[in-house]
Amino acid sequence: MSAPFFLGRIIDVIYTNPTGDYSSSLTRLCLALSGVFLCGAAANAVRVYLMQTSGQRIVNRLRASLFSSVLRQEVAFFDKTRTGELINRLSSDTALLGRSVTENLSDGLRAGAQASVGIGMMFFVSPHLATFVLSVVPPISILAVIYGRYLRKLTKLTQDSLAQATQLAEERIGNIRTVRAFGKEMTEIEKYTSKVDFVMQLARKEAIARAGFFGATGLSGNLIVLSVLYKGGLLMGSAHMTVGELSSFLMYAFWVGLSIGGLSSFYSELMKGLGAGGRLWELLERKPGLPFDEGLTLNEKSFQGALEFKNVHFTYPARPEVPIFQDFSLSIPSGSVTALVGPSGSGKSTVVSLLLRLYDPLSGTISLDGRDIRQLNPVWLRSKIGTVSQEPILFSCSIAENIAYGAEDPSAVTAEQVEKVAEVANATAFIRSFPQGFSTMVGEKGVLLSGGQKQRIAIARALLKNPKILLLDEATSALDAENEYLVQEALDRLMEGRTVLIIAHRLSTIKNANMVAVLDRGKIIECGNHDELLAKPDGIYRKLMNKQSFVSA
Ligand SMILES: Nc1ncnc2c1ncn2[C@@H]1O[C@H](COP(=O)(O)OP(=O)(O)OP(=O)(O)O)[C@@H](O)[C@H]1O
């Protein structure tokens, strides 16, 4: 900021010495000025480096905290929130906020410092001229406030619309097989295009506001310079100012004008950042509806794994008006196999979700070894439960990594352990048939594997976890005879010595279970073993069997 001052002094030295005897003063002033330039250049380089790195660090930390906050939320939160929206917050909102508080903040601070020192220097060089010039500041400030508010609102709307577009793209790309099977590519393209077109409309509004604001601030800057020339010329004519002072003043005024332009751009970026930030804080500060990692753990030695539902009432938070369980009671003794049967939509999978404490009942209790699971640490509880669902979801990594995912610390799992559980799960033969064996990549959600293969990997994963309690959801779709046999044998081995609740679709499973519980419209209506239930003349179970809705394997 001292450069214009020195430049003015140099001009005055030259003009006030018509004899030309000013070389020593000129050298001194030029040396001083080059020193100033050097310091300025070094400071600028350091500023850019620090701002870039701290900017990235802020974005990284924001992303990590946000991801951690999202993963801790209760499952009901994910029932209501769209994945694409969360992805958009993680990627786009964090980048916008990060940029706004670093690079932009640095430019803003620089512009602010330049403007205030510039104004100070203007007063130092000519208080009279400075007062005259700064009368244009208040109208610009009012304009800036109106513009900032409008931009903040617009950014929030833009980010929301962008999130909707991301959501649509994410869902359709993730389910491309369904889109293809129904031949809906063109419809989906049109839907997506209309969503991004709306984002474009908002961007156009922003561009108009921005153009107006920048035009106004640019014009004000130029008017400042013009008025300095006019008023300064008059002051010089009346010998109240030297040519060097007017030059210095002009340069300061020019800098102040530039800084005001910089400040307006800083302000608009800051407003955009705050627009995106509001949505981020909401999520960062959200307290999970269910505790994440707190509560009691039971004594491992005396742990039995007996489960009991007592007078449970439950509705899903996303649809509180539809009761799923009303006075639901069921006892699953330790070490026994209980088969849960019932029509589609009767609440079988909900029983599993409640046992995993993905949701809490409205009233009644679910207990493990006589202890209400709400008192237990959910992480500990889930570590004691293994699940194999109808259509197991695998992650897009290797087969070995997918199996090791079952262990508490996957990085500590050895290749031998993985191979051993794969053997028990009847998975070794097909894994070995792949050229890359256990290192074969399974694709997103395991799309590169067949249903039976995915199930056996999920069984191996559950075996590695070695849980006391098993919650199984048998596949409804019939596998071919060989696969069927291999999966069934693997499941039988997995069930040995554990408390098992199995959502049963196969007659053989039902027949072998210690107890069959028949669920209908959220209530257990019959309970007993296969033969006992079949013996009831008007029993629902008997009717279900007659409908032959079970896979008779
Ligand atoms: N996350 C959810 N939010 C709101 N309602 C849900 C949710 N999940 C399931 N439901 C509803 O709860 C009821 C019971 O569903 P559930 O999946 O437990 O049935 P199910 O007996 O396992 O059915 P199926 O045999 O077809 O898998 C259904 O009416 C279903 O629409």
The ligand as an SDF file (V2000), in Angstrom:
LIG
                    3D

 31 33  0  0  0  0  0  0  0  0999 V2000
  -39.0680  -48.1890    6.3400 N   0  0  0  0  0  0  0  0  0  0  0  0
  -40.3890  -48.2820    6.3100 C   0  0  0  0  0  0  0  0  0  0  0  0
  -41.1610  -47.1930    6.5050 N   0  0  0  0  0  0  0  0  0  0  0  0
  -42.5100  -47.2890    6.4980 C   0  0  0  0  0  0  0  0  0  0  0  0
  -43.1890  -48.4340    6.3330 N   0  0  0  0  0  0  0  0  0  0  0  0
  -42.4770  -49.5670    6.1290 C   0  0  0  0  0  0  0  0  0  0  0  0
  -41.0530  -49.5540    6.1010 C   0  0  0  0  0  0  0  0  0  0  0  0
  -40.6210  -50.8160    5.8940 N   0  0  0  0  0  0  0  0  0  0  0  0
  -41.7210  -51.5790    5.7840 C   0  0  0  0  0  0  0  0  0  0  0  0
  -42.8360  -50.8460    5.9360 N   0  0  0  0  0  0  0  0  0  0  0  0
  -44.2330  -51.3440    5.9550 C   0  0  0  0  0  0  0  0  0  0  0  0
  -44.3360  -52.2070    7.0740 O   0  0  0  0  0  0  0  0  0  0  0  0
  -45.1580  -53.3220    6.7780 C   0  0  0  0  0  0  0  0  0  0  0  0
  -44.4310  -54.6230    7.1590 C   0  0  0  0  0  0  0  0  0  0  0  0
  -43.3070  -54.7320    6.3200 O   0  0  0  0  0  0  0  0  0  0  0  0
  -42.2650  -55.9330    6.4260 P   0  0  0  0  0  0  0  0  0  0  0  0
  -41.1670  -55.6440    5.4430 O   0  0  0  0  0  0  0  0  0  0  0  0
  -41.8830  -56.1140    7.8410 O   0  0  0  0  0  0  0  0  0  0  0  0
  -43.1590  -57.1640    5.9390 O   0  0  0  0  0  0  0  0  0  0  0  0
  -42.7100  -58.6560    5.6100 P   0  0  0  0  0  0  0  0  0  0  0  0
  -43.6490  -59.5330    6.3540 O   0  0  0  0  0  0  0  0  0  0  0  0
  -41.2590  -58.8390    5.8730 O   0  0  0  0  0  0  0  0  0  0  0  0
  -43.0140  -58.7150    4.0540 O   0  0  0  0  0  0  0  0  0  0  0  0
  -42.3010  -59.6140    2.9080 P   0  0  0  0  0  0  0  0  0  0  0  0
  -42.5830  -61.0520    3.2240 O   0  0  0  0  0  0  0  0  0  0  0  0
  -43.0260  -59.1850    1.6800 O   0  0  0  0  0  0  0  0  0  0  0  0
  -40.8620  -59.2750    2.8990 O   0  0  0  0  0  0  0  0  0  0  0  0
  -45.5110  -53.2120    5.3170 C   0  0  0  0  0  0  0  0  0  0  0  0
  -46.8310  -52.7410    5.2160 O   0  0  0  0  0  0  0  0  0  0  0  0
  -44.5540  -52.1870    4.7520 C   0  0  0  0  0  0  0  0  0  0  0  0
  -45.1650  -51.4230    3.7470 O   0  0  0  0  0  0  0  0  0  0  0  0
  1  2  1  0
  2  3  1  0
  2  7  2  0
  3  4  2  0
  4  5  1  0
  5  6  2  0
  6  7  1  0
  6 10  1  0
  7  8  1  0
  8  9  2  0
  9 10  1  0
 10 11  1  0
 11 12  1  0
 11 30  1  0
 12 13  1  0
 13 14  1  0
 13 28  1  0
 14 15  1  0
 15 16  1  0
 16 17  2  0
 16 18  1  0
 16 19  1  0
 19 20  1  0
 20 21  2  0
 20 22  1  0
 20 23  1  0
 23 24  1  0
 24 25  2  0
 24 26  1  0
 24 27  1  0
 28 29  1  0
 28 30  1  0
 30 31  1  0
M  END
$$$$
